[in-house]
Amino acid sequence: MREEILAQARARMEELTKPPRALGYLEEVALRLAALQGRVKPELGRGAVVVAAADHGVVAEGVSAYPQEVTRQMVLNFLRGGAAINQFA
């Protein structure tokens, strides 16, 4: 049972919108919690994350690694629950 949960949790983590291993040791902690709790999406109780996103013209200054549309796409992904930040929340 635990190995199956661990495999499912690992597969779920790999589907999140983030570079592989971007969360470092926190990913291992999440996998251990999943195995300990016997659920693919472990729960820690009440918590909150505040995400602020804006179109503030940083792309026009040439200091962003990504085009302007990426911000919109990332926020939409946050709202769908498919990004790494959703795991913190």
MMTF fields as JSON, N, C-alpha, C and O atoms, coordinates in Angstrom:
{
  "mmtfVersion": "1.0.0",
  "mmtfProducer": "UNKNOWN",
  "numBonds": 355,
  "numAtoms": 356,
  "numGroups": 89,
  "numChains": 1,
  "numModels": 1,
  "chainsPerModel": [1],
  "groupsPerChain": [89],
  "chainIdList": ["A"],
  "bondAtomList": [4, 2, 8, 6, 12, 10, 16, 14, 20, 18, 24, 22, 28, 26, 32, 30, 36, 34, 40, 38, 44, 42, 48, 46, 52, 50, 56, 54, 60, 58, 64, 62, 68, 66, 72, 70, 76, 74, 80, 78, 84, 82, 88, 86, 92, 90, 96, 94, 100, 98, 104, 102, 108, 106, 112, 110, 116, 114, 120, 118, 124, 122, 128, 126, 132, 130, 136, 134, 140, 138, 144, 142, 148, 146, 152, 150, 156, 154, 160, 158, 164, 162, 168, 166, 172, 170, 176, 174, 180, 178, 184, 182, 188, 186, 192, 190, 196, 194, 200, 198, 204, 202, 208, 206, 212, 210, 216, 214, 220, 218, 224, 222, 228, 226, 232, 230, 236, 234, 240, 238, 244, 242, 248, 246, 252, 250, 256, 254, 260, 258, 264, 262, 268, 266, 272, 270, 276, 274, 280, 278, 284, 282, 288, 286, 292, 290, 296, 294, 300, 298, 304, 302, 308, 306, 312, 310, 316, 314, 320, 318, 324, 322, 328, 326, 332, 330, 336, 334, 340, 338, 344, 342, 348, 346, 352, 350],
  "bondOrderList": [1, 1, 1, 1, 1, 1, 1, 1, 1, 1, 1, 1, 1, 1, 1, 1, 1, 1, 1, 1, 1, 1, 1, 1, 1, 1, 1, 1, 1, 1, 1, 1, 1, 1, 1, 1, 1, 1, 1, 1, 1, 1, 1, 1, 1, 1, 1, 1, 1, 1, 1, 1, 1, 1, 1, 1, 1, 1, 1, 1, 1, 1, 1, 1, 1, 1, 1, 1, 1, 1, 1, 1, 1, 1, 1, 1, 1, 1, 1, 1, 1, 1, 1, 1, 1, 1, 1, 1],
  "groupList": [{"groupName": "MET", "atomNameList": ["N", "CA", "C", "O"], "elementList": ["N", "C", "C", "O"], "formalChargeList": [0, 0, 0, 0], "bondAtomList": [1, 0, 2, 1, 3, 2], "bondOrderList": [1, 1, 2], "singleLetterCode": "M", "chemCompType": "L-PEPTIDE LINKING"}, {"groupName": "ARG", "atomNameList": ["N", "CA", "C", "O"], "elementList": ["N", "C", "C", "O"], "formalChargeList": [0, 0, 0, 0], "bondAtomList": [1, 0, 2, 1, 3, 2], "bondOrderList": [1, 1, 2], "singleLetterCode": "R", "chemCompType": "L-PEPTIDE LINKING"}, {"groupName": "GLU", "atomNameList": ["N", "CA", "C", "O"], "elementList": ["N", "C", "C", "O"], "formalChargeList": [0, 0, 0, 0], "bondAtomList": [1, 0, 2, 1, 3, 2], "bondOrderList": [1, 1, 2], "singleLetterCode": "E", "chemCompType": "L-PEPTIDE LINKING"}, {"groupName": "ILE", "atomNameList": ["N", "CA", "C", "O"], "elementList": ["N", "C", "C", "O"], "formalChargeList": [0, 0, 0, 0], "bondAtomList": [1, 0, 2, 1, 3, 2], "bondOrderList": [1, 1, 2], "singleLetterCode": "I", "chemCompType": "L-PEPTIDE LINKING"}, {"groupName": "LEU", "atomNameList": ["N", "CA", "C", "O"], "elementList": ["N", "C", "C", "O"], "formalChargeList": [0, 0, 0, 0], "bondAtomList": [1, 0, 2, 1, 3, 2], "bondOrderList": [1, 1, 2], "singleLetterCode": "L", "chemCompType": "L-PEPTIDE LINKING"}, {"groupName": "ALA", "atomNameList": ["N", "CA", "C", "O"], "elementList": ["N", "C", "C", "O"], "formalChargeList": [0, 0, 0, 0], "bondAtomList": [1, 0, 2, 1, 3, 2], "bondOrderList": [1, 1, 2], "singleLetterCode": "A", "chemCompType": "L-PEPTIDE LINKING"}, {"groupName": "GLN", "atomNameList": ["N", "CA", "C", "O"], "elementList": ["N", "C", "C", "O"], "formalChargeList": [0, 0, 0, 0], "bondAtomList": [1, 0, 2, 1, 3, 2], "bondOrderList": [1, 1, 2], "singleLetterCode": "Q", "chemCompType": "L-PEPTIDE LINKING"}, {"groupName": "THR", "atomNameList": ["N", "CA", "C", "O"], "elementList": ["N", "C", "C", "O"], "formalChargeList": [0, 0, 0, 0], "bondAtomList": [1, 0, 2, 1, 3, 2], "bondOrderList": [1, 1, 2], "singleLetterCode": "T", "chemCompType": "L-PEPTIDE LINKING"}, {"groupName": "LYS", "atomNameList": ["N", "CA", "C", "O"], "elementList": ["N", "C", "C", "O"], "formalChargeList": [0, 0, 0, 0], "bondAtomList": [1, 0, 2, 1, 3, 2], "bondOrderList": [1, 1, 2], "singleLetterCode": "K", "chemCompType": "L-PEPTIDE LINKING"}, {"groupName": "PRO", "atomNameList": ["N", "CA", "C", "O"], "elementList": ["N", "C", "C", "O"], "formalChargeList": [0, 0, 0, 0], "bondAtomList": [1, 0, 2, 1, 3, 2], "bondOrderList": [1, 1, 2], "singleLetterCode": "P", "chemCompType": "L-PEPTIDE LINKING"}, {"groupName": "GLY", "atomNameList": ["N", "CA", "C", "O"], "elementList": ["N", "C", "C", "O"], "formalChargeList": [0, 0, 0, 0], "bondAtomList": [1, 0, 2, 1, 3, 2], "bondOrderList": [1, 1, 2], "singleLetterCode": "G", "chemCompType": "PEPTIDE LINKING"}, {"groupName": "TYR", "atomNameList": ["N", "CA", "C", "O"], "elementList": ["N", "C", "C", "O"], "formalChargeList": [0, 0, 0, 0], "bondAtomList": [1, 0, 2, 1, 3, 2], "bondOrderList": [1, 1, 2], "singleLetterCode": "Y", "chemCompType": "L-PEPTIDE LINKING"}, {"groupName": "VAL", "atomNameList": ["N", "CA", "C", "O"], "elementList": ["N", "C", "C", "O"], "formalChargeList": [0, 0, 0, 0], "bondAtomList": [1, 0, 2, 1, 3, 2], "bondOrderList": [1, 1, 2], "singleLetterCode": "V", "chemCompType": "L-PEPTIDE LINKING"}, {"groupName": "ASP", "atomNameList": ["N", "CA", "C", "O"], "elementList": ["N", "C", "C", "O"], "formalChargeList": [0, 0, 0, 0], "bondAtomList": [1, 0, 2, 1, 3, 2], "bondOrderList": [1, 1, 2], "singleLetterCode": "D", "chemCompType": "L-PEPTIDE LINKING"}, {"groupName": "HIS", "atomNameList": ["N", "CA", "C", "O"], "elementList": ["N", "C", "C", "O"], "formalChargeList": [0, 0, 0, 0], "bondAtomList": [1, 0, 2, 1, 3, 2], "bondOrderList": [1, 1, 2], "singleLetterCode": "H", "chemCompType": "L-PEPTIDE LINKING"}, {"groupName": "SER", "atomNameList": ["N", "CA", "C", "O"], "elementList": ["N", "C", "C", "O"], "formalChargeList": [0, 0, 0, 0], "bondAtomList": [1, 0, 2, 1, 3, 2], "bondOrderList": [1, 1, 2], "singleLetterCode": "S", "chemCompType": "L-PEPTIDE LINKING"}, {"groupName": "ASN", "atomNameList": ["N", "CA", "C", "O"], "elementList": ["N", "C", "C", "O"], "formalChargeList": [0, 0, 0, 0], "bondAtomList": [1, 0, 2, 1, 3, 2], "bondOrderList": [1, 1, 2], "singleLetterCode": "N", "chemCompType": "L-PEPTIDE LINKING"}, {"groupName": "PHE", "atomNameList": ["N", "CA", "C", "O"], "elementList": ["N", "C", "C", "O"], "formalChargeList": [0, 0, 0, 0], "bondAtomList": [1, 0, 2, 1, 3, 2], "bondOrderList": [1, 1, 2], "singleLetterCode": "F", "chemCompType": "L-PEPTIDE LINKING"}],
  "groupTypeList": [0, 1, 2, 2, 3, 4, 5, 6, 5, 1, 5, 1, 0, 2, 2, 4, 7, 8, 9, 9, 1, 5, 4, 10, 11, 4, 2, 2, 12, 5, 4, 1, 4, 5, 5, 4, 6, 10, 1, 12, 8, 9, 2, 4, 10, 1, 10, 5, 12, 12, 12, 5, 5, 5, 13, 14, 10, 12, 12, 5, 2, 10, 12, 15, 5, 11, 9, 6, 2, 12, 7, 1, 6, 0, 12, 4, 16, 17, 4, 1, 10, 10, 5, 5, 3, 16, 6, 17, 5],
  "groupIdList": [1, 2, 3, 4, 5, 6, 7, 8, 9, 10, 11, 12, 13, 14, 15, 16, 17, 18, 19, 20, 21, 22, 23, 24, 25, 26, 27, 28, 29, 30, 31, 32, 33, 34, 35, 36, 37, 38, 39, 40, 41, 42, 43, 44, 45, 46, 47, 48, 49, 50, 51, 52, 53, 54, 55, 56, 57, 58, 59, 60, 61, 62, 63, 64, 65, 66, 67, 68, 69, 70, 71, 72, 73, 74, 75, 76, 77, 78, 79, 80, 81, 82, 83, 84, 85, 86, 87, 88, 89],
  "secStructList": [7, 2, 2, 2, 2, 2, 2, 2, 2, 2, 2, 2, 2, 2, 2, 1, 5, 1, 7, 6, 6, 6, 6, 6, 2, 2, 2, 2, 2, 2, 2, 2, 2, 2, 2, 2, 2, 6, 1, 1, 1, 7, 7, 7, 1, 1, 7, 7, 7, 7, 7, 7, 7, 7, 7, 7, 1, 6, 4, 4, 4, 6, 7, 7, 1, 1, 7, 6, 2, 2, 2, 2, 2, 2, 2, 2, 2, 2, 2, 2, 6, 7, 5, 2, 2, 2, 2, 2, 7],
  "xCoordList": [0.835, 0.0, 0.874, 0.684, 1.822, 2.677, 3.482, 3.616, 4.01, 4.792, 3.918, 4.362, 2.683, 1.75, 1.435, 1.429, 1.176, 0.903, 2.118, 1.985, 3.291, 4.521, 4.719, 5.081, 4.486, 4.617, 3.605, 3.936, 2.377, 1.347, 1.672, 1.473, 2.165, 2.527, 3.696, 3.711, 4.661, 5.81, 5.345, 5.789, 4.463, 3.94, 3.174, 3.296, 2.388, 1.629, 2.579, 2.353, 3.629, 4.585, 5.274, 5.534, 5.566, 6.223, 5.321, 5.814, 4.004, 3.06, 2.874, 2.307, 3.334, 3.168, 4.012, 5.069, 3.53, 4.242, 5.393, 5.228, 6.556, 7.775, 8.94, 8.748, 10.129, 11.289, 11.482, 11.144, 12.019, 12.262, 13.125, 14.146, 12.709, 13.41, 13.561, 14.447, 12.71, 12.799, 12.576, 13.073, 11.843, 11.554, 12.551, 12.424, 13.538, 14.607, 14.1, 13.263, 14.619, 14.286, 12.805, 12.278, 12.138, 10.712, 9.911, 8.895, 10.367, 9.692, 9.804, 8.838, 10.976, 11.167, 10.289, 9.717, 10.18, 9.317, 7.87, 7.173, 7.42, 6.044, 5.804, 4.743, 6.773, 6.627, 6.581, 5.799, 7.399, 7.382, 6.047, 5.5, 5.533, 4.224, 3.133, 2.249, 3.196, 2.207, 2.245, 1.203, 3.437, 3.573, 3.102, 2.407, 3.476, 3.074, 1.568, 0.981, 0.947, -0.497, -1.306, -2.516, -0.639, -1.357, -2.267, -3.304, -1.883, -2.676, -1.741, -0.669, -2.167, -1.35, -1.095, -0.003, -2.092, -1.974, -2.039, -3.128, -0.88, -0.883, -1.469, -1.462, -1.976, -2.574, -1.801, -1.37, -1.638, -0.945, -1.823, -1.359, -3.052, -3.916, -3.962, -3.577, -4.435, -4.664, -3.354, -2.39, -3.352, -2.208, -2.656, -3.774, -1.823, -2.171, -0.919, 0.16, -1.092, -0.049, -0.69, -1.765, -0.042, -0.538, 0.356, 1.572, -0.249, 0.489, 0.07, -1.118, 1.032, 0.755, 1.383, 2.573, 0.599, 1.089, 0.58, -0.55, 1.432, 1.034, 1.738, 2.8, 1.138, 1.75, 2.359, 1.694, 3.622, 4.246, 5.319, 6.073, 5.403, 6.316, 7.748, 8.603, 8.046, 9.423, 9.932, 11.131, 9.053, 9.457, 10.004, 10.994, 9.368, 9.803, 11.211, 11.91, 11.626, 12.966, 14.038, 15.233, 13.593, 14.546, 15.209, 16.271, 14.614, 15.213, 14.482, 14.882, 13.428, 12.682, 13.16, 13.44, 13.247, 13.648, 12.504, 12.719, 11.285, 10.108, 9.286, 9.306, 8.555, 7.674, 6.502, 6.193, 5.868, 4.786, 3.634, 3.038, 3.312, 2.189, 2.387, 1.413, 3.632, 3.906, 3.269, 2.771, 3.276, 2.66, 1.191, 0.707, 0.488, -0.944, -1.158, -2.021, -0.373, -0.516, -0.222, -0.91, 0.78, 1.104, -0.022, -0.376, -0.586, -1.685, -2.881, -3.52, -3.193, -4.298, -4.015, -4.92, -2.77, -2.395, -2.5, -2.896, -2.15, -2.333, -3.801, -4.131, -4.675, -6.116, -6.658, -7.639, -6.03, -6.439, -5.829, -6.211, -4.886, -4.256, -3.122, -2.751, -2.551, -1.543, -0.108, 0.75, 0.192, 1.558, 2.16, 1.457, 3.455, 4.143, 3.605, 3.515, 3.246, 2.741, 1.478, 1.211, 0.707, -0.508, -0.189, -1.006, 0.975, 1.349, 1.689, 1.484, 2.209, 2.453, 1.139, 1.017, 0.157, -1.141, -1.898, -3.019],
  "yCoordList": [-1.196, 0.0, 1.252, 2.132, 1.347, 2.538, 2.766, 3.901, 1.694, 1.834, 2.341, 3.143, 1.87, 2.325, 3.814, 4.57, 4.227, 5.646, 6.492, 7.55, 6.027, 6.758, 6.921, 8.003, 5.869, 5.941, 6.912, 7.683, 6.874, 7.792, 9.241, 10.147, 9.458, 10.811, 11.346, 12.517, 10.493, 10.902, 11.254, 12.255, 10.451, 10.729, 12.044, 12.827, 12.288, 13.542, 14.735, 15.754, 14.61, 15.705, 16.014, 17.177, 14.984, 15.172, 15.87, 16.446, 15.828, 16.48, 17.963, 18.69, 18.424, 19.829, 20.734, 20.336, 21.949, 22.919, 23.511, 24.486, 22.9, 23.349, 22.592, 21.497, 23.144, 22.374, 21.159, 21.216, 20.069, 18.891, 19.24, 19.917, 18.776, 18.962, 20.426, 20.762, 21.298, 22.735, 23.047, 24.056, 22.2, 22.454, 21.763, 21.828, 21.107, 20.488, 19.49, 18.639, 19.607, 18.672, 18.69, 17.7, 19.788, 19.879, 18.823, 18.332, 18.478, 17.43, 16.087, 15.327, 15.796, 14.549, 14.526, 13.489, 15.652, 15.753, 15.466, 14.729, 16.043, 15.821, 14.349, 13.81, 13.7, 12.277, 11.431, 10.484, 11.763, 11.03, 11.213, 10.263, 12.433, 12.681, 11.88, 11.325, 11.821, 11.043, 9.58, 8.973, 9.027, 7.629, 7.422, 6.449, 8.328, 8.203, 8.316, 7.596, 9.222, 9.436, 8.46, 8.329, 7.773, 6.832, 7.514, 6.966, 8.716, 9.451, 10.157, 10.632, 10.218, 10.808, 12.29, 12.79, 12.984, 14.416, 14.6, 14.717, 14.627, 14.725, 16.046, 17.051, 16.019, 17.213, 17.606, 16.754, 18.902, 19.415, 20.305, 20.864, 20.437, 21.331, 22.705, 22.892, 23.644, 24.989, 25.714, 25.676, 26.358, 27.152, 28.118, 28.011, 29.033, 30.008, 30.486, 30.592, 30.765, 31.361, 32.511, 32.355, 33.648, 34.797, 34.954, 35.095, 34.929, 35.096, 36.414, 36.658, 37.254, 38.528, 38.477, 38.192, 38.746, 38.744, 39.994, 40.429, 40.566, 41.803, 41.935, 41.355, 42.692, 43.056, 44.436, 45.454, 44.461, 45.717, 46.207, 47.121, 45.627, 46.129, 45.662, 46.173, 44.715, 44.255, 43.609, 43.656, 43.014, 42.422, 43.502, 43.279, 44.655, 45.755, 46.234, 46.782, 46.031, 46.448, 45.426, 45.678, 44.264, 43.247, 42.472, 41.884, 42.458, 41.746, 40.449, 39.746, 40.134, 38.907, 37.803, 38.043, 36.609, 35.463, 34.937, 34.104, 35.417, 34.871, 35.977, 37.122, 35.626, 36.623, 36.978, 36.245, 38.089, 38.616, 37.624, 37.563, 36.864, 35.924, 34.847, 34.284, 34.562, 33.513, 33.849, 32.952, 35.117, 35.51, 35.137, 34.553, 35.467, 35.135, 33.626, 33.153, 32.879, 31.424, 30.829, 29.905, 31.343, 30.829, 31.113, 30.245, 32.318, 32.647, 31.747, 31.272, 31.506, 30.595, 29.197, 28.52, 28.768, 27.46, 27.433, 26.416, 28.539, 28.626, 28.409, 27.666, 29.068, 28.983, 27.573, 27.18, 26.813, 25.423, 24.449, 23.279, 24.929, 24.054, 23.219, 22.221, 23.594, 22.762, 23.222, 22.733, 24.135, 24.65, 24.286, 23.871, 24.45, 24.131, 24.957, 24.452, 26.216, 27.071, 26.493, 26.717, 25.752, 25.142, 24.096, 23.842, 23.5, 22.495, 23.152, 22.556, 24.377, 25.117, 25.49, 25.458, 25.845, 26.261, 25.06, 25.198],
  "zCoordList": [0.0, 0.0, 0.0, -0.84, 0.921, 1.023, -0.263, -0.721, -0.837, -2.07, -3.215, -4.036, -3.263, -4.296, -4.117, -5.088, -2.891, -2.601, -2.959, -3.574, -2.575, -2.861, -4.369, -4.831, -5.126, -6.588, -7.187, -8.088, -6.69, -7.191, -6.822, -7.631, -5.614, -5.179, -6.005, -6.384, -6.277, -7.097, -8.508, -9.071, -9.081, -10.423, -10.437, -11.379, -9.4, -9.306, -9.228, -9.881, -8.439, -8.296, -9.625, -9.935, -10.401, -11.691, -12.698, -13.668, -12.486, -13.391, -13.081, -13.897, -11.929, -11.551, -12.443, -12.933, -12.642, -13.469, -12.668, -11.935, -12.825, -12.159, -12.774, -13.303, -12.717, -13.165, -12.251, -11.069, -12.786, -11.949, -10.736, -10.863, -9.574, -8.297, -7.896, -7.11, -8.425, -8.135, -6.659, -6.157, -5.969, -4.557, -3.631, -2.408, -4.221, -3.441, -2.415, -2.717, -1.192, -0.121, 0.231, 0.739, -0.029, 0.27, -0.5, -0.008, -1.698, -2.464, -1.748, -1.695, -1.201, -0.454, 0.792, 1.131, 1.466, 2.65, 2.261, 2.959, 1.153, 0.697, 0.377, 0.696, -0.247, -0.564, 0.711, 0.798, 1.679, 2.95, 3.671, 4.231, 3.65, 4.267, 3.568, 4.221, 2.253, 1.496, 1.935, 2.182, 2.027, 2.44, 3.877, 4.169, 4.768, 6.172, 6.362, 7.17, 5.613, 5.742, 4.9, 5.087, 3.972, 3.118, 2.116, 1.742, 1.675, 0.691, -0.282, 0.095, -1.536, -2.594, -2.34, -2.609, -1.828, -1.548, -0.031, 0.53, 0.637, 2.099, 2.588, 1.877, 3.817, 4.415, 5.669, 6.447, 5.847, 7.024, 7.88, 8.874, 7.516, 8.269, 7.63, 6.476, 8.395, 7.878, 7.544, 8.307, 6.407, 5.973, 4.895, 4.39, 4.549, 3.513, 2.794, 3.377, 1.536, 0.714, -0.047, -0.626, -0.046, -0.805, -2.027, -1.903, -3.196, -4.443, -5.065, -5.276, -5.354, -6.019, -7.408, -7.545, -8.416, -9.794, -10.484, -10.261, -11.328, -12.001, -13.336, -13.563, -14.192, -15.461, -15.242, -15.428, -14.847, -14.453, -15.418, -15.083, -16.591, -17.606, -17.507, -18.231, -16.642, -16.499, -17.788, -18.064, -18.572, -19.848, -20.781, -21.478, -20.792, -21.661, -21.312, -22.165, -20.071, -19.642, -20.02, -19.864, -20.522, -20.956, -19.834, -20.039, -18.661, -17.53, -17.179, -16.251, -17.903, -17.643, -18.578, -19.753, -18.048, -18.864, -19.715, -20.595, -19.462, -20.126, -20.774, -20.322, -21.845, -22.468, -21.55, -20.61, -21.828, -20.995, -20.826, -19.75, -21.838, -21.787, -20.72, -20.219, -20.375, -19.386, -18.038, -17.358, -17.642, -16.367, -16.348, -15.378, -17.398, -17.491, -17.412, -16.672, -18.174, -18.185, -16.808, -16.375, -16.129, -14.799, -13.807, -13.01, -13.848, -12.93, -13.198, -12.258, -14.462, -14.79, -14.253, -13.766, -14.341, -13.815, -12.29, -11.721, -11.618, -10.163, -9.817, -8.892, -10.572, -10.302, -10.523, -9.892, -11.411, -11.668, -10.661, -10.614, -9.863, -8.871, -9.418, -8.801, -10.564, -11.207, -11.074, -11.81, -10.175, -10.052, -8.694, -7.773, -8.601, -7.348, -6.181, -5.062, -6.422, -5.344, -4.711, -3.531, -5.495, -4.957, -3.893, -3.008, -3.974, -2.987, -1.651, -0.594, -1.699, -0.462, 0.205, 1.43, -0.616, -0.084, 0.426, 0.915]
}
